[in-house]
Amino acid sequence: MLKGVGATMDPMTLFALANGAVSAVKAGCKLYKDIKGAAGEVKDVIKDLDTQFHKLYEGKTPPPEAKKQLREEKARIVELNKKANAGDHTNLYQEIGEHLGTYYDNFYKCMAVFNEEERKAKTEYYTGDESIGKRALKRVLMRKQLEQMSAELRELMVYQCPAELGALYTEVESMMKQMGKEQEVLVAKMMQRQAQDEKRRLARRKQMTEQFMYGIGVMICIFFFFFMMLWVAYSRQQMYPQYGNDFIPKTEEQRRKDAEPTIYIGR
């Protein structure tokens, strides 16, 4: 199973991750070319920079900002040369490959989500806030943008970078195509399982709500019953005081006993 299959399947999040990976690949490719270009004799490169600078300002006084830019460029070339001699471009090559893999990982996840949503749109009734047309348009636009990213990466790495980066792109793309097919199946199953879990959760919530409302109804009925009993007892006390002020009226026997005179026997 591919890593991250259990992670979020939100298309916007996947798209953002893919876009960030593309930016990282582009930045890595530029730095890789710069390091490879500075791998030669750094003195010759700096001499060439000085020659071009003097030609540009021949007969004129260079502005302070231009001198500052020249110094910064020389320092950058020296630093790149150190990295090239230290073999840092090898580590960078691996980083570019990882970012490229991250892009395709999220690319195929995103495509799998789109395909599953399109399947559900044909077989299930949609009850969300957005219209079906708006959701479909979002999918089309993000799909186009992802495909454009792939085209830009291919153009950059195959035709504008050293040959080894072109080979890296071809290798990663070929590997991820097969993994993408496998991932589409996994993503579809996961989304279907999540949909089933959501249905069960909603069913449980509905059941709990119904039970709660039933309990409230029973409590209201009990309260109403006791209220009526109290009201009946109060009304009886007002209309028939001879039956006493207790909740339960006196019986005929109790009334007779109460009516009998009390006899006190003295010593």
BAFIFI-586086 format. One line per field, with one value per residue: x negated, y negated, z of N, C-alpha, C in turn; residue number from 1. Coordinates in steps of 0.1 Angstrom, whole numbers, plus 5000, padded with zeros to 4 digits. Example, Ala and Ser with C-alpha at 12.3 -4.5 7.8 and 13.67 -1.06 7.14 Angstrom:
BAFIFI-586086
nc1 = (4868, 4872)
nc2 = (5057, 5022)
nc3 = (5078, 5071)
cac1 = (4877, 4863)
cac2 = (5045, 5011)
cac3 = (5078, 5071)
cc1 = (4868, 4871)
cc2 = (5033, 5000)
cc3 = (5078, 5079)
i = (1, 2)
This chain:
BAFIFI-586086
nc1 = (4992, 4995, 4978, 4996, 5022, 5042, 5045, 5057, 5083, 5091, 5096, 5086, 5066, 5048, 5042, 5028, 5006, 4994, 4988, 4970, 4949, 4941, 4931, 4909, 4894, 4888, 4872, 4852, 4841, 4831, 4811, 4795, 4786, 4771, 4751, 4738, 4729, 4711, 4691, 4666, 4635, 4634, 4621, 4620, 4647, 4653, 4635, 4647, 4671, 4661, 4651, 4673, 4687, 4670, 4671, 4698, 4699, 4680, 4659, 4676, 4687, 4694, 4725, 4731, 4749, 4747, 4721, 4724, 4742, 4725, 4705, 4720, 4728, 4704, 4697, 4717, 4711, 4687, 4696, 4713, 4694, 4680, 4699, 4703, 4678, 4678, 4697, 4724, 4744, 4752, 4767, 4787, 4798, 4811, 4830, 4846, 4857, 4873, 4891, 4903, 4915, 4933, 4950, 4962, 4974, 4994, 5007, 5018, 5035, 5053, 5064, 5076, 5095, 5111, 5121, 5136, 5155, 5168, 5180, 5197, 5214, 5229, 5243, 5253, 5274, 5269, 5266, 5253, 5241, 5230, 5236, 5241, 5229, 5211, 5193, 5183, 5171, 5149, 5135, 5127, 5111, 5090, 5079, 5070, 5050, 5032, 5024, 5011, 4990, 4975, 4967, 4950, 4930, 4919, 4909, 4890, 4872, 4865, 4857, 4844, 4825, 4796, 4787, 4789, 4810, 4832, 4833, 4840, 4865, 4880, 4877, 4890, 4916, 4924, 4925, 4943, 4967, 4976, 4979, 4998, 5021, 5026, 5030, 5054, 5074, 5072, 5078, 5104, 5117, 5113, 5126, 5152, 5156, 5154, 5177, 5197, 5192, 5199, 5226, 5235, 5228, 5245, 5269, 5268, 5268, 5293, 5309, 5303, 5312, 5339, 5345, 5339, 5358, 5381, 5378, 5380, 5406, 5420, 5413, 5426, 5452, 5455, 5450, 5472, 5493, 5490, 5493, 5519, 5532, 5525, 5539, 5565, 5568, 5565, 5587, 5608, 5604, 5611, 5638, 5650, 5645, 5650, 5639, 5613, 5579, 5559, 5539, 5551, 5585, 5607, 5622, 5656, 5658, 5637, 5646, 5668, 5657, 5642, 5664, 5675, 5681, 5655, 5646, 5635, 5621, 5620, 5599)
nc2 = (5012, 4978, 4951, 4928, 4932, 4934, 4909, 4875, 4870, 4848, 4829, 4802, 4800, 4820, 4810, 4786, 4797, 4811, 4789, 4775, 4794, 4793, 4767, 4770, 4788, 4773, 4753, 4768, 4779, 4756, 4748, 4771, 4770, 4746, 4754, 4775, 4760, 4744, 4761, 4761, 4744, 4720, 4696, 4688, 4684, 4662, 4644, 4640, 4628, 4604, 4593, 4590, 4572, 4549, 4543, 4536, 4512, 4496, 4468, 4454, 4446, 4472, 4478, 4478, 4499, 4517, 4526, 4539, 4559, 4574, 4583, 4599, 4619, 4630, 4641, 4659, 4677, 4687, 4701, 4720, 4734, 4746, 4763, 4779, 4792, 4805, 4824, 4819, 4817, 4843, 4851, 4832, 4841, 4864, 4852, 4838, 4859, 4870, 4849, 4849, 4874, 4870, 4851, 4866, 4886, 4872, 4862, 4885, 4894, 4873, 4874, 4899, 4893, 4875, 4892, 4910, 4893, 4885, 4909, 4913, 4892, 4900, 4922, 4917, 4897, 4863, 4841, 4819, 4785, 4770, 4767, 4793, 4788, 4768, 4781, 4800, 4783, 4773, 4797, 4801, 4779, 4781, 4805, 4798, 4780, 4796, 4814, 4795, 4788, 4812, 4812, 4789, 4797, 4818, 4805, 4788, 4806, 4825, 4812, 4788, 4792, 4808, 4840, 4861, 4854, 4854, 4881, 4890, 4879, 4893, 4919, 4917, 4909, 4931, 4952, 4941, 4941, 4968, 4972, 4953, 4964, 4986, 4971, 4958, 4977, 4983, 4958, 4954, 4975, 4968, 4943, 4952, 4968, 4948, 4933, 4952, 4954, 4929, 4928, 4947, 4934, 4911, 4924, 4934, 4911, 4900, 4920, 4916, 4890, 4894, 4911, 4894, 4873, 4889, 4895, 4870, 4864, 4884, 4875, 4850, 4858, 4872, 4851, 4835, 4852, 4854, 4827, 4823, 4840, 4826, 4803, 4812, 4821, 4798, 4783, 4799, 4796, 4769, 4769, 4790, 4789, 4805, 4829, 4828, 4814, 4829, 4846, 4870, 4876, 4877, 4907, 4919, 4931, 4920, 4894, 4896, 4904, 4881, 4864, 4873, 4865, 4855, 4871, 4864, 4879, 4873, 4874)
nc3 = (5000, 4992, 5008, 5029, 5020, 5038, 5046, 5044, 5020, 5007, 4978, 4974, 4993, 4985, 4960, 4967, 4980, 4959, 4942, 4958, 4958, 4932, 4930, 4947, 4932, 4909, 4921, 4931, 4907, 4894, 4913, 4911, 4885, 4887, 4905, 4892, 4870, 4882, 4888, 4876, 4870, 4893, 4892, 4866, 4860, 4877, 4866, 4841, 4848, 4858, 4834, 4818, 4834, 4834, 4806, 4804, 4818, 4807, 4805, 4822, 4855, 4876, 4893, 4929, 4936, 4915, 4918, 4943, 4936, 4919, 4937, 4953, 4935, 4928, 4953, 4955, 4934, 4943, 4966, 4954, 4940, 4960, 4971, 4949, 4946, 4970, 4965, 4969, 4950, 4946, 4968, 4964, 4940, 4949, 4966, 4948, 4934, 4954, 4959, 4934, 4934, 4955, 4942, 4921, 4937, 4951, 4928, 4916, 4936, 4937, 4912, 4914, 4934, 4920, 4899, 4915, 4926, 4903, 4895, 4917, 4913, 4892, 4902, 4928, 4948, 4952, 4980, 4989, 4996, 4974, 4939, 4915, 4890, 4896, 4913, 4894, 4876, 4892, 4895, 4868, 4863, 4882, 4874, 4849, 4856, 4871, 4851, 4835, 4852, 4851, 4825, 4825, 4842, 4828, 4806, 4818, 4832, 4813, 4790, 4797, 4817, 4831, 4817, 4835, 4852, 4835, 4830, 4855, 4858, 4839, 4849, 4875, 4867, 4852, 4871, 4889, 4874, 4873, 4901, 4905, 4893, 4910, 4933, 4927, 4929, 4956, 4968, 4959, 4972, 4999, 5000, 4995, 5017, 5037, 5030, 5037, 5064, 5072, 5066, 5084, 5107, 5106, 5107, 5133, 5147, 5140, 5151, 5178, 5182, 5178, 5199, 5220, 5216, 5220, 5247, 5258, 5251, 5267, 5292, 5292, 5290, 5315, 5333, 5326, 5333, 5362, 5368, 5361, 5379, 5403, 5398, 5397, 5424, 5438, 5428, 5438, 5466, 5468, 5460, 5474, 5504, 5526, 5522, 5530, 5530, 5520, 5495, 5487, 5489, 5518, 5531, 5535, 5560, 5574, 5575, 5591, 5615, 5621, 5625, 5648, 5683, 5705, 5734, 5766, 5794, 5827, 5857)
cac1 = (5000, 4987, 4979, 5005, 5035, 5052, 5045, 5069, 5086, 5097, 5089, 5079, 5054, 5039, 5037, 5019, 4994, 4988, 4983, 4958, 4939, 4937, 4923, 4897, 4887, 4883, 4862, 4840, 4835, 4823, 4799, 4787, 4779, 4761, 4740, 4731, 4723, 4699, 4682, 4653, 4625, 4641, 4614, 4624, 4660, 4652, 4629, 4656, 4680, 4655, 4649, 4687, 4691, 4663, 4676, 4711, 4697, 4668, 4660, 4686, 4686, 4705, 4733, 4728, 4758, 4742, 4709, 4729, 4747, 4713, 4699, 4729, 4728, 4691, 4698, 4726, 4704, 4677, 4703, 4717, 4682, 4676, 4709, 4700, 4666, 4682, 4706, 4737, 4754, 4757, 4778, 4798, 4804, 4820, 4841, 4854, 4864, 4883, 4902, 4910, 4924, 4944, 4959, 4970, 4982, 5006, 5014, 5027, 5045, 5062, 5071, 5085, 5107, 5120, 5128, 5146, 5166, 5176, 5187, 5208, 5223, 5238, 5250, 5258, 5281, 5261, 5273, 5244, 5244, 5226, 5243, 5233, 5222, 5199, 5183, 5177, 5161, 5137, 5127, 5121, 5100, 5078, 5073, 5062, 5038, 5023, 5018, 5002, 4978, 4967, 4961, 4940, 4919, 4913, 4902, 4879, 4863, 4860, 4851, 4837, 4816, 4786, 4793, 4793, 4823, 4842, 4835, 4847, 4879, 4885, 4878, 4900, 4929, 4928, 4928, 4955, 4978, 4981, 4983, 5010, 5032, 5029, 5036, 5067, 5082, 5071, 5085, 5118, 5122, 5112, 5137, 5165, 5157, 5157, 5191, 5205, 5191, 5206, 5240, 5238, 5228, 5257, 5280, 5268, 5271, 5307, 5315, 5301, 5320, 5353, 5346, 5339, 5371, 5391, 5376, 5385, 5420, 5424, 5412, 5436, 5465, 5455, 5452, 5486, 5502, 5489, 5499, 5534, 5536, 5525, 5550, 5578, 5568, 5567, 5601, 5616, 5602, 5619, 5652, 5655, 5636, 5653, 5631, 5600, 5570, 5549, 5540, 5561, 5597, 5610, 5633, 5668, 5655, 5628, 5654, 5677, 5649, 5639, 5676, 5679, 5675, 5644, 5649, 5623, 5623, 5611, 5594)
cac2 = (5000, 4965, 4943, 4916, 4936, 4932, 4895, 4867, 4872, 4835, 4825, 4790, 4803, 4828, 4801, 4777, 4805, 4813, 4776, 4772, 4802, 4788, 4755, 4775, 4795, 4763, 4746, 4778, 4780, 4744, 4749, 4782, 4765, 4737, 4761, 4782, 4750, 4739, 4772, 4760, 4736, 4708, 4683, 4684, 4679, 4649, 4635, 4637, 4619, 4591, 4588, 4585, 4560, 4537, 4539, 4529, 4498, 4490, 4453, 4449, 4451, 4482, 4473, 4487, 4510, 4526, 4532, 4548, 4571, 4581, 4589, 4610, 4629, 4637, 4649, 4671, 4686, 4694, 4710, 4731, 4742, 4754, 4773, 4788, 4800, 4814, 4834, 4816, 4819, 4857, 4850, 4824, 4850, 4872, 4844, 4835, 4872, 4872, 4840, 4854, 4885, 4863, 4845, 4877, 4893, 4864, 4861, 4897, 4894, 4863, 4880, 4910, 4887, 4870, 4903, 4916, 4883, 4885, 4921, 4911, 4882, 4907, 4933, 4913, 4884, 4853, 4833, 4809, 4771, 4766, 4773, 4804, 4782, 4761, 4791, 4806, 4773, 4773, 4809, 4799, 4769, 4787, 4816, 4791, 4774, 4807, 4818, 4784, 4789, 4823, 4807, 4779, 4805, 4826, 4795, 4783, 4816, 4833, 4804, 4776, 4795, 4818, 4852, 4870, 4850, 4859, 4896, 4891, 4876, 4905, 4931, 4915, 4909, 4945, 4959, 4936, 4945, 4981, 4970, 4945, 4973, 4993, 4962, 4954, 4987, 4981, 4946, 4956, 4984, 4960, 4933, 4959, 4972, 4936, 4930, 4961, 4950, 4916, 4932, 4953, 4923, 4903, 4932, 4935, 4897, 4899, 4928, 4910, 4879, 4899, 4916, 4882, 4867, 4897, 4894, 4857, 4866, 4891, 4866, 4840, 4865, 4875, 4839, 4830, 4860, 4849, 4813, 4824, 4845, 4816, 4793, 4818, 4822, 4784, 4780, 4807, 4790, 4757, 4772, 4799, 4789, 4816, 4841, 4825, 4807, 4838, 4849, 4880, 4872, 4886, 4916, 4917, 4936, 4910, 4882, 4899, 4904, 4867, 4857, 4877, 4856, 4860, 4873, 4863, 4885, 4867, 4883)
cac3 = (5000, 4992, 5020, 5028, 5015, 5048, 5049, 5039, 5006, 5002, 4966, 4976, 5001, 4976, 4950, 4973, 4982, 4946, 4937, 4966, 4954, 4919, 4933, 4953, 4921, 4901, 4928, 4931, 4894, 4892, 4921, 4906, 4873, 4891, 4911, 4881, 4862, 4890, 4892, 4869, 4876, 4898, 4889, 4852, 4860, 4883, 4856, 4831, 4854, 4858, 4821, 4814, 4842, 4829, 4793, 4806, 4824, 4801, 4804, 4831, 4869, 4880, 4905, 4941, 4936, 4906, 4925, 4953, 4929, 4914, 4948, 4957, 4925, 4930, 4965, 4952, 4925, 4951, 4974, 4946, 4936, 4972, 4971, 4938, 4949, 4981, 4961, 4974, 4940, 4947, 4977, 4958, 4930, 4956, 4971, 4936, 4931, 4965, 4956, 4922, 4938, 4962, 4933, 4915, 4947, 4953, 4915, 4913, 4946, 4933, 4900, 4919, 4941, 4909, 4893, 4924, 4927, 4891, 4896, 4927, 4908, 4883, 4909, 4941, 4949, 4959, 4988, 4994, 4994, 4961, 4928, 4908, 4879, 4902, 4917, 4882, 4870, 4900, 4891, 4855, 4864, 4890, 4866, 4839, 4863, 4874, 4839, 4831, 4860, 4846, 4812, 4828, 4848, 4818, 4797, 4825, 4835, 4801, 4779, 4801, 4828, 4828, 4812, 4846, 4857, 4825, 4832, 4868, 4856, 4831, 4858, 4885, 4860, 4848, 4883, 4896, 4867, 4878, 4915, 4905, 4890, 4922, 4943, 4924, 4935, 4971, 4972, 4957, 4983, 5011, 4999, 4997, 5032, 5045, 5028, 5045, 5078, 5074, 5066, 5097, 5118, 5105, 5111, 5147, 5152, 5138, 5161, 5192, 5182, 5179, 5213, 5229, 5215, 5226, 5261, 5262, 5250, 5278, 5304, 5292, 5294, 5329, 5339, 5324, 5341, 5376, 5369, 5360, 5392, 5413, 5396, 5401, 5438, 5442, 5425, 5448, 5479, 5468, 5458, 5484, 5515, 5536, 5519, 5535, 5522, 5516, 5481, 5486, 5497, 5529, 5529, 5543, 5574, 5580, 5577, 5602, 5627, 5623, 5629, 5662, 5693, 5713, 5749, 5775, 5807, 5837, 5868)
cc1 = (4991, 4989, 4989, 5019, 5046, 5053, 5057, 5071, 5093, 5089, 5081, 5066, 5043, 5033, 5026, 5005, 4987, 4981, 4970, 4946, 4933, 4927, 4909, 4888, 4880, 4871, 4849, 4833, 4826, 4810, 4790, 4779, 4768, 4749, 4732, 4724, 4711, 4689, 4668, 4644, 4632, 4634, 4618, 4638, 4660, 4646, 4638, 4667, 4674, 4654, 4663, 4690, 4683, 4667, 4689, 4709, 4684, 4669, 4669, 4682, 4697, 4712, 4730, 4737, 4753, 4730, 4714, 4734, 4735, 4707, 4707, 4729, 4715, 4692, 4707, 4719, 4694, 4684, 4708, 4706, 4679, 4686, 4707, 4689, 4669, 4692, 4720, 4748, 4759, 4769, 4790, 4805, 4815, 4832, 4851, 4863, 4875, 4894, 4910, 4920, 4936, 4955, 4968, 4979, 4995, 5014, 5023, 5037, 5056, 5071, 5081, 5097, 5117, 5128, 5139, 5158, 5175, 5185, 5199, 5218, 5233, 5247, 5257, 5264, 5273, 5269, 5265, 5249, 5241, 5234, 5234, 5224, 5209, 5188, 5176, 5167, 5149, 5128, 5120, 5109, 5088, 5071, 5065, 5049, 5028, 5016, 5008, 4989, 4969, 4960, 4949, 4928, 4912, 4904, 4889, 4868, 4857, 4852, 4842, 4827, 4806, 4793, 4797, 4806, 4834, 4844, 4842, 4861, 4886, 4887, 4889, 4914, 4933, 4932, 4941, 4968, 4984, 4986, 4996, 5022, 5036, 5035, 5050, 5077, 5083, 5079, 5100, 5124, 5123, 5124, 5151, 5167, 5160, 5172, 5200, 5204, 5199, 5221, 5244, 5238, 5240, 5269, 5281, 5272, 5287, 5314, 5314, 5310, 5335, 5355, 5347, 5353, 5382, 5390, 5382, 5400, 5426, 5424, 5423, 5450, 5466, 5457, 5466, 5496, 5502, 5495, 5514, 5539, 5536, 5536, 5563, 5579, 5571, 5582, 5610, 5616, 5610, 5634, 5658, 5645, 5638, 5645, 5616, 5591, 5558, 5550, 5550, 5573, 5600, 5622, 5645, 5666, 5647, 5636, 5663, 5669, 5645, 5652, 5680, 5673, 5664, 5647, 5636, 5628, 5614, 5608, 5605)
cc2 = (4988, 4957, 4931, 4919, 4933, 4917, 4888, 4869, 4859, 4831, 4812, 4792, 4810, 4819, 4792, 4785, 4808, 4800, 4772, 4781, 4798, 4776, 4760, 4781, 4784, 4756, 4755, 4779, 4768, 4744, 4760, 4777, 4755, 4743, 4768, 4772, 4744, 4749, 4771, 4751, 4723, 4695, 4679, 4678, 4665, 4639, 4631, 4627, 4605, 4585, 4583, 4573, 4548, 4533, 4531, 4515, 4492, 4475, 4447, 4454, 4460, 4477, 4483, 4500, 4521, 4533, 4542, 4561, 4580, 4589, 4601, 4622, 4637, 4646, 4661, 4681, 4694, 4704, 4722, 4740, 4751, 4766, 4784, 4798, 4809, 4824, 4831, 4818, 4833, 4857, 4842, 4832, 4859, 4865, 4841, 4848, 4874, 4862, 4844, 4865, 4880, 4857, 4856, 4884, 4885, 4862, 4873, 4898, 4885, 4868, 4891, 4904, 4882, 4881, 4909, 4906, 4883, 4898, 4919, 4902, 4889, 4917, 4928, 4899, 4874, 4843, 4821, 4795, 4766, 4773, 4784, 4798, 4774, 4770, 4798, 4796, 4773, 4785, 4807, 4790, 4774, 4797, 4809, 4786, 4785, 4812, 4808, 4785, 4801, 4819, 4798, 4787, 4812, 4817, 4791, 4794, 4823, 4824, 4792, 4779, 4805, 4832, 4861, 4867, 4854, 4874, 4898, 4889, 4888, 4917, 4929, 4915, 4923, 4953, 4954, 4939, 4958, 4979, 4962, 4954, 4981, 4984, 4958, 4964, 4985, 4969, 4948, 4965, 4976, 4950, 4940, 4964, 4960, 4932, 4939, 4958, 4938, 4919, 4938, 4943, 4915, 4911, 4933, 4922, 4896, 4907, 4922, 4898, 4883, 4904, 4904, 4875, 4875, 4896, 4880, 4857, 4873, 4882, 4856, 4846, 4868, 4862, 4834, 4838, 4856, 4836, 4814, 4830, 4835, 4806, 4799, 4818, 4808, 4780, 4787, 4801, 4777, 4759, 4781, 4799, 4800, 4828, 4839, 4818, 4816, 4841, 4860, 4877, 4882, 4895, 4913, 4920, 4926, 4898, 4884, 4898, 4889, 4860, 4861, 4868, 4862, 4860, 4873, 4869, 4880, 4878, 4882)
cc3 = (5000, 5004, 5018, 5023, 5025, 5052, 5043, 5024, 5000, 4990, 4967, 4983, 4992, 4966, 4955, 4976, 4969, 4940, 4945, 4962, 4941, 4921, 4938, 4942, 4913, 4908, 4928, 4918, 4891, 4900, 4916, 4894, 4877, 4897, 4901, 4872, 4869, 4893, 4885, 4877, 4880, 4894, 4875, 4852, 4866, 4873, 4845, 4836, 4854, 4844, 4816, 4821, 4836, 4815, 4794, 4810, 4819, 4799, 4813, 4845, 4873, 4893, 4917, 4941, 4927, 4911, 4935, 4947, 4924, 4925, 4953, 4948, 4926, 4942, 4963, 4944, 4934, 4960, 4966, 4942, 4948, 4973, 4961, 4941, 4961, 4977, 4965, 4963, 4940, 4956, 4972, 4948, 4937, 4961, 4959, 4933, 4941, 4962, 4944, 4925, 4946, 4953, 4927, 4925, 4949, 4940, 4913, 4924, 4942, 4922, 4905, 4926, 4930, 4903, 4902, 4926, 4915, 4890, 4905, 4921, 4898, 4890, 4922, 4940, 4957, 4967, 4994, 4991, 4979, 4950, 4921, 4897, 4885, 4907, 4905, 4876, 4879, 4897, 4878, 4856, 4871, 4882, 4855, 4844, 4866, 4862, 4833, 4839, 4855, 4833, 4815, 4834, 4838, 4809, 4805, 4827, 4824, 4792, 4784, 4813, 4823, 4825, 4824, 4852, 4848, 4827, 4845, 4866, 4849, 4841, 4868, 4879, 4857, 4860, 4889, 4888, 4871, 4892, 4915, 4902, 4903, 4933, 4940, 4929, 4950, 4975, 4970, 4968, 4996, 5011, 5001, 5011, 5040, 5043, 5036, 5059, 5081, 5074, 5079, 5108, 5118, 5110, 5127, 5153, 5151, 5149, 5175, 5193, 5185, 5193, 5223, 5228, 5221, 5241, 5266, 5261, 5262, 5291, 5304, 5295, 5309, 5337, 5338, 5332, 5356, 5378, 5369, 5374, 5403, 5411, 5400, 5417, 5444, 5440, 5435, 5461, 5479, 5468, 5469, 5496, 5526, 5533, 5524, 5525, 5517, 5501, 5478, 5495, 5508, 5525, 5538, 5558, 5581, 5584, 5589, 5616, 5631, 5629, 5643, 5672, 5701, 5728, 5757, 5789, 5817, 5848, 5879)
i = (1, 2, 3, 4, 5, 6, 7, 8, 9, 10, 11, 12, 13, 14, 15, 16, 17, 18, 19, 20, 21, 22, 23, 24, 25, 26, 27, 28, 29, 30, 31, 32, 33, 34, 35, 36, 37, 38, 39, 40, 41, 42, 43, 44, 45, 46, 47, 48, 49, 50, 51, 52, 53, 54, 55, 56, 57, 58, 59, 60, 61, 62, 63, 64, 65, 66, 67, 68, 69, 70, 71, 72, 73, 74, 75, 76, 77, 78, 79, 80, 81, 82, 83, 84, 85, 86, 87, 88, 89, 90, 91, 92, 93, 94, 95, 96, 97, 98, 99, 100, 101, 102, 103, 104, 105, 106, 107, 108, 109, 110, 111, 112, 113, 114, 115, 116, 117, 118, 119, 120, 121, 122, 123, 124, 125, 126, 127, 128, 129, 130, 131, 132, 133, 134, 135, 136, 137, 138, 139, 140, 141, 142, 143, 144, 145, 146, 147, 148, 149, 150, 151, 152, 153, 154, 155, 156, 157, 158, 159, 160, 161, 162, 163, 164, 165, 166, 167, 168, 169, 170, 171, 172, 173, 174, 175, 176, 177, 178, 179, 180, 181, 182, 183, 184, 185, 186, 187, 188, 189, 190, 191, 192, 193, 194, 195, 196, 197, 198, 199, 200, 201, 202, 203, 204, 205, 206, 207, 208, 209, 210, 211, 212, 213, 214, 215, 216, 217, 218, 219, 220, 221, 222, 223, 224, 225, 226, 227, 228, 229, 230, 231, 232, 233, 234, 235, 236, 237, 238, 239, 240, 241, 242, 243, 244, 245, 246, 247, 248, 249, 250, 251, 252, 253, 254, 255, 256, 257, 258, 259, 260, 261, 262, 263, 264, 265, 266, 267)
